[in-house]
Amino acid sequence: MTDPLSSPSPHLTPVHEEFRSSVRTFFRKEVVPYAAEWERRRAMPRSAWHAFAAEGLLGLNHPTSVGGAGLDFFHSVVFLEELGRTGFGGVRFAVALHAYMGTSYLATNGSAELQQRYLRPAVAGDLIAGLAITEPQAGSDLGRLEATAVEDGDHLVVDAEKRFVVNGGFADFFVTAVRTGPGRRRSSQGELTLLVVDRTAEGVHVRPNDSIAWRASAMADVSMRGVRVPRENVIGRRNSGFVQIMKNMQLERLAAGISAVGDAANCLDVTWRYLKSRAMFESTLSAKQAVRHKMADLLTEVEAVRLLAHHAAWSYARDPLSITACSMAKLKATEVARTVAEECRHLHGSEGFREGAPIVQTVHDAQAATVAAGASEVMRDIVVQSGYEELP
Ligand SMILES: Cc1cc2nc3c(=O)[nH]c(=O)nc-3n(C[C@H](O)[C@H](O)[C@H](O)COP(=O)(O)OP(=O)(O)OC[C@H]3O[C@@H](n4cnc5c(N)ncnc54)[C@H](O)[C@@H]3O)c2cc1C
């Protein structure tokens, strides 16, 4: 079957394709042989992070001043497609969150000192990032965040209950959002501040949350009780957290969308091999016209959404505030990947319902991607608002 990730794209040059082949070799040698075990154990070992870092893969998009590669964004597109292509959802999100979500706040708004203390070691794989925004009563609606930080001399004292933190089980630091306005009122977006909290700080407690999705990312709930955080750990200006989240969200959504394309391509690949191996009446499942048409439809969806994701990446590279393009790419790519996973599960017959079967995990992982980093309904709200509401 055609490999959707090998199709020509107007945005990719021979340099990107050469990079793809080196990334594929890296995944084949350093990730694929071990990743099933990482998913089973719900953790990626430090040696794996160092292997990614040694290839420069944790800092493709970060500046050379912190050890990053500072490459054009389509190197990241290729990397994220291939990361999704491994088929290991936990590894995909652990690495994507670290390289494109948690650390991006430090890259865009962190002081030079914060960048040297946290971003440089993160690019080197010595420190792992977590992003702790969601709370029990605040997911889609960030206006409901309740975490607070109160000034005390040259420190801020943080009280927070954070949920669903990717890399939570092994992250060394958390980029988190707290209220710092005078009244610390709920629903005021202007009072949010972002800061870095060390995992080892007194008052930080991490509990695994046993998510059925993205297992190797060691998702956890994190509570912070009376945690003293130095003022220098504030990212950007105080009370600018909401604006920073809105800006960085575009990269987060784009990374989720692009890696979903790779995930869907892998799912089709695995399923096609299964269909070819499954003897059925006088031939194999892959020879049945109904099955072939189903696979053709899914392949066409993946090709189409890949071009949408590339277009969004191109828009993002020109303007990091390409909210509509990034939201469309996140919405459509994660929804297509979910549909592909569900249809492919169906084609696996009863094997698609055996606990521990890879296709079952793929369905969980693909479904979770339609919720994390902004649920599909939230993406639709953004798209309709930017697409129609300004019309008379
Ligand atoms: C696998 C996974 C990983 C995650 N990783 C992180 C992380 O690393 N850090 C972090 O801070 N958070 C993380 N999250 C949390 C994630 O950001 C939230 O789950 C997401 O924002 C949705 O919030 P919620 O779960 O509270 O759902 P809610 O906000 O309660 O929404 C529930 C459902 O309601 C629907 N809905 C929501 N808004 C609307 C609307 N406007 N109109 C109509 N329907 C709507 C959607 O179907 C949604 O799924 C993760 C979540 C998942 C599933």
The ligand as a Tripos MOL2 file, in Angstrom:
@<TRIPOS>MOLECULE
LIG
   53    58     1     0     0
SMALL
NO_CHARGES

@<TRIPOS>ATOM
      1 C1         -4.4650   11.9680   27.1580 C.3       1 LIG1
      2 C2         -4.5340   13.3440   27.7600 C.ar      1 LIG1
      3 C3         -3.3640   14.0540   28.0400 C.ar      1 LIG1
      4 C4         -3.4200   15.3070   28.6470 C.ar      1 LIG1
      5 N1         -2.2620   15.9680   28.9810 N.ar      1 LIG1
      6 C5         -2.3100   17.1390   29.6500 C.ar      1 LIG1
      7 C6         -1.1190   17.7810   30.1210 C.ar      1 LIG1
      8 O1          0.0020   17.3150   29.8940 O.2       1 LIG1
      9 N2         -1.2460   18.9280   30.8290 N.ar      1 LIG1
     10 C7         -2.4530   19.4790   31.0980 C.ar      1 LIG1
     11 O2         -2.4890   20.5200   31.7360 O.2       1 LIG1
     12 N3         -3.6060   18.8940   30.6780 N.ar      1 LIG1
     13 C8         -3.5620   17.7350   29.9720 C.ar      1 LIG1
     14 N4         -4.7140   17.1170   29.5610 N.ar      1 LIG1
     15 C9         -5.9790   17.7150   29.8770 C.3       1 LIG1
     16 C10        -6.6600   18.3060   28.6430 C.3       1 LIG1
     17 O3         -6.0840   19.5080   28.2740 O.3       1 LIG1
     18 C11        -8.1350   18.4140   28.9870 C.3       1 LIG1
     19 O4         -8.6140   17.0920   29.1230 O.3       1 LIG1
     20 C12        -8.9310   19.1270   27.9020 C.3       1 LIG1
     21 O5         -8.6090   20.4920   27.8790 O.3       1 LIG1
     22 C13       -10.4370   18.9670   28.1770 C.3       1 LIG1
     23 O6        -10.7220   19.3270   29.4910 O.3       1 LIG1
     24 P1        -11.5340   18.3260   30.4580 P.3       1 LIG1
     25 O7        -10.9280   16.9820   30.3840 O.co2     1 LIG1
     26 O8        -11.6440   18.9800   31.7800 O.co2     1 LIG1
     27 O9        -12.9530   18.2160   29.7930 O.3       1 LIG1
     28 P2        -14.1430   19.2620   29.8690 P.3       1 LIG1
     29 O10       -13.6250   20.6400   29.6820 O.co2     1 LIG1
     30 O11       -14.9360   18.9930   31.0950 O.co2     1 LIG1
     31 O12       -14.9630   18.8300   28.5970 O.3       1 LIG1
     32 C14       -15.5960   17.5390   28.5380 C.3       1 LIG1
     33 C15       -16.0890   17.3140   27.1550 C.3       1 LIG1
     34 O13       -17.0680   18.2990   26.8750 O.3       1 LIG1
     35 C16       -17.0450   18.6420   25.5130 C.3       1 LIG1
     36 N5        -16.8360   20.0900   25.4020 N.ar      1 LIG1
     37 C17       -15.8490   20.8350   25.9460 C.ar      1 LIG1
     38 N6        -15.9850   22.1200   25.6030 N.ar      1 LIG1
     39 C18       -17.1010   22.1870   24.8250 C.ar      1 LIG1
     40 C19       -17.7710   23.2670   24.1560 C.ar      1 LIG1
     41 N7        -17.2850   24.5090   24.1960 N.pl3     1 LIG1
     42 N8        -18.8870   22.9610   23.4520 N.ar      1 LIG1
     43 C20       -19.3750   21.7010   23.3870 C.ar      1 LIG1
     44 N9        -18.7640   20.6550   23.9840 N.ar      1 LIG1
     45 C21       -17.6550   20.8960   24.7000 C.ar      1 LIG1
     46 C22       -15.8980   17.8470   24.8720 C.3       1 LIG1
     47 O14       -16.4320   16.6830   24.2740 O.3       1 LIG1
     48 C23       -15.0420   17.4830   26.0580 C.3       1 LIG1
     49 O15       -14.2950   16.2970   25.8240 O.3       1 LIG1
     50 C24        -4.6800   15.8740   28.9380 C.ar      1 LIG1
     51 C25        -5.8400   15.1750   28.6200 C.ar      1 LIG1
     52 C26        -5.7840   13.9300   28.0310 C.ar      1 LIG1
     53 C27        -7.0560   13.1920   27.6990 C.3       1 LIG1
@<TRIPOS>BOND
     1     1     2 1
     2     2     3 ar
     3     2    52 ar
     4     3     4 ar
     5     4     5 ar
     6     4    50 ar
     7     5     6 ar
     8     6     7 ar
     9     6    13 1
    10     7     8 2
    11     7     9 ar
    12     9    10 ar
    13    10    11 2
    14    10    12 ar
    15    12    13 ar
    16    13    14 ar
    17    14    15 1
    18    14    50 ar
    19    15    16 1
    20    16    17 1
    21    16    18 1
    22    18    19 1
    23    18    20 1
    24    20    21 1
    25    20    22 1
    26    22    23 1
    27    23    24 1
    28    24    25 2
    29    24    26 1
    30    24    27 1
    31    27    28 1
    32    28    29 2
    33    28    30 1
    34    28    31 1
    35    31    32 1
    36    32    33 1
    37    33    34 1
    38    33    48 1
    39    34    35 1
    40    35    36 1
    41    35    46 1
    42    36    37 ar
    43    36    45 ar
    44    37    38 ar
    45    38    39 ar
    46    39    40 ar
    47    39    45 ar
    48    40    41 1
    49    40    42 ar
    50    42    43 ar
    51    43    44 ar
    52    44    45 ar
    53    46    47 1
    54    46    48 1
    55    48    49 1
    56    50    51 ar
    57    51    52 ar
    58    52    53 1
@<TRIPOS>SUBSTRUCTURE
     1 LIG1         1 GROUP 0 **** ****
